[in-house]
Amino acid sequence: MTDATSVPARGAAAEDRPAVEAVGLGKRYRGGRWALRDCHFTVPAGRICGVVGANGAGKSTLLTLAARLIDPTEGELRVFGEASSTPRSRARVAYVTQEKPLYPSFTVAETLRIGRELNPGWDEEAARRVVDLGELHPRSRIGALSGGQRTRIALALALGKRAELLLLDEPMADLDPLARHELMGLLMAEAAERGTTILVSSHILPELDGVIDHLLLVQAGRIRLAGDLEEILDGHQLLTGVAGGAELPAGIAVERRVRGRQVTALLHTGEPVDGPWESVRPSLEELLLAYLRTPLPPAQLATPAPATDREAAA
Ligand SMILES: Nc1ncnc2c1ncn2[C@@H]1O[C@H](COP(=O)(O)OP(=O)(O)OP(=O)(O)O)[C@@H](O)[C@H]1O
């Protein structure tokens, strides 16, 4: 499971350097346990990357580090080849969370005006499109909007900023299904047009299917899977067979479940398995559910440093 930097990125604004690169990244909150540890991964520019994991796995910590709202305890995280702490990196990043820190006493129009004044490359049309589709009145106060309507404003600010890296931490959680579908479509269209890189965390796995092309699976503060989504799916087989029919190949089963007389197993191999099995490539949801149901102990989750770093250290 490697990072497929060789796959061409989408859109005109895509560039050669990875959008996000974590090297030995770790975060321990004051007085707490490690929320993230020993993370090595790369997200090529222009990708839409799903950040998936159980509650408390470390997804928000990862996205907050990428937005550089908190500092890493160890290691580093680079944005387009630069430390995420530099003003240039910050200007290239927009971060939208469920909290949406907007001023409740400001109106919609005033909020957009602040976005325009703070961002030299402001794209009024992109921001307006998001607001207008939600039929929000320019004179409505932010504090009087619903959670979903505030999400729309936060996304309008992120798109107006013309960020090259969009960090979305479960941004759609409080949107109704129609608005979620519409805003997701809008985001993807903008991303495809401009080559924007998106890191999006979500617990709604079907929502990610057909949208993401890269995956980070975070488990207990470690990266369990990272890479190009097609390569990850191609590297697994979902087996179905009759219980007691045949032994599973040793050492490559991520998960094995028995229901009545039926056995299903997710294997970490790209080769269809011979024997009395139906062997198919898993869907994204099947893959993620199998991994989420079978957490590994932290000692087995340490990800090796990329070859380039190991060579540099030699
Ligand atoms: N400000 C903080 N202070 C101390 N511990 C924290 C803080 N924020 C997060 N943590 C801890 O860090 C770990 C990872 O939390 P994080 O919010 O990153 O997980 P998550 O994957 O986003 O979870 P969820 O899916 O529930 O939002 C958890 O054990 C959490 O309790």
The ligand as a MOL file (V3000), in Angstrom:
LIG
                    3D

  0  0  0     0  0            999 V3000
M  V30 BEGIN CTAB
M  V30 COUNTS 31 33 0 0 0
M  V30 BEGIN ATOM
M  V30 1 N -8.0370 19.1590 23.5150 0
M  V30 2 C -7.8110 17.9120 23.9290 0
M  V30 3 N -7.2530 17.6690 25.1400 0
M  V30 4 C -6.9890 16.4060 25.5400 0
M  V30 5 N -7.2610 15.2890 24.8280 0
M  V30 6 C -7.8380 15.4670 23.6120 0
M  V30 7 C -8.1390 16.7800 23.1090 0
M  V30 8 N -8.6930 16.6190 21.8770 0
M  V30 9 C -8.7310 15.2850 21.6210 0
M  V30 10 N -8.2150 14.5980 22.6610 0
M  V30 11 C -8.0530 13.1380 22.7560 0
M  V30 12 O -7.2870 12.7290 21.6340 0
M  V30 13 C -7.7950 11.5050 21.1090 0
M  V30 14 C -8.1640 11.7030 19.6380 0
M  V30 15 O -9.2490 12.6270 19.5680 0
M  V30 16 P -9.7990 13.1740 18.1800 0
M  V30 17 O -10.8300 14.2030 18.4910 0
M  V30 18 O -8.6590 13.5710 17.3240 0
M  V30 19 O -10.4930 11.8570 17.5890 0
M  V30 20 P -11.5310 11.7020 16.3660 0
M  V30 21 O -11.0530 10.5320 15.5770 0
M  V30 22 O -11.6940 12.9790 15.6410 0
M  V30 23 O -12.8630 11.3080 17.1260 0
M  V30 24 P -14.4220 11.5410 16.7220 0
M  V30 25 O -14.6980 10.6430 15.5630 0
M  V30 26 O -15.1350 11.0990 17.9480 0
M  V30 27 O -14.6030 13.0040 16.4120 0
M  V30 28 C -8.9810 11.1130 21.9750 0
M  V30 29 O -8.5230 10.1830 22.9450 0
M  V30 30 C -9.3770 12.4060 22.6440 0
M  V30 31 O -9.9320 12.1810 23.9100 0
M  V30 END ATOM
M  V30 BEGIN BOND
M  V30 1 1 1 2
M  V30 2 1 2 3
M  V30 3 2 2 7
M  V30 4 2 3 4
M  V30 5 1 4 5
M  V30 6 2 5 6
M  V30 7 1 6 7
M  V30 8 1 6 10
M  V30 9 1 7 8
M  V30 10 2 8 9
M  V30 11 1 9 10
M  V30 12 1 10 11
M  V30 13 1 11 12
M  V30 14 1 11 30
M  V30 15 1 12 13
M  V30 16 1 13 14
M  V30 17 1 13 28
M  V30 18 1 14 15
M  V30 19 1 15 16
M  V30 20 2 16 17
M  V30 21 1 16 18
M  V30 22 1 16 19
M  V30 23 1 19 20
M  V30 24 2 20 21
M  V30 25 1 20 22
M  V30 26 1 20 23
M  V30 27 1 23 24
M  V30 28 2 24 25
M  V30 29 1 24 26
M  V30 30 1 24 27
M  V30 31 1 28 29
M  V30 32 1 28 30
M  V30 33 1 30 31
M  V30 END BOND
M  V30 END CTAB
M  END
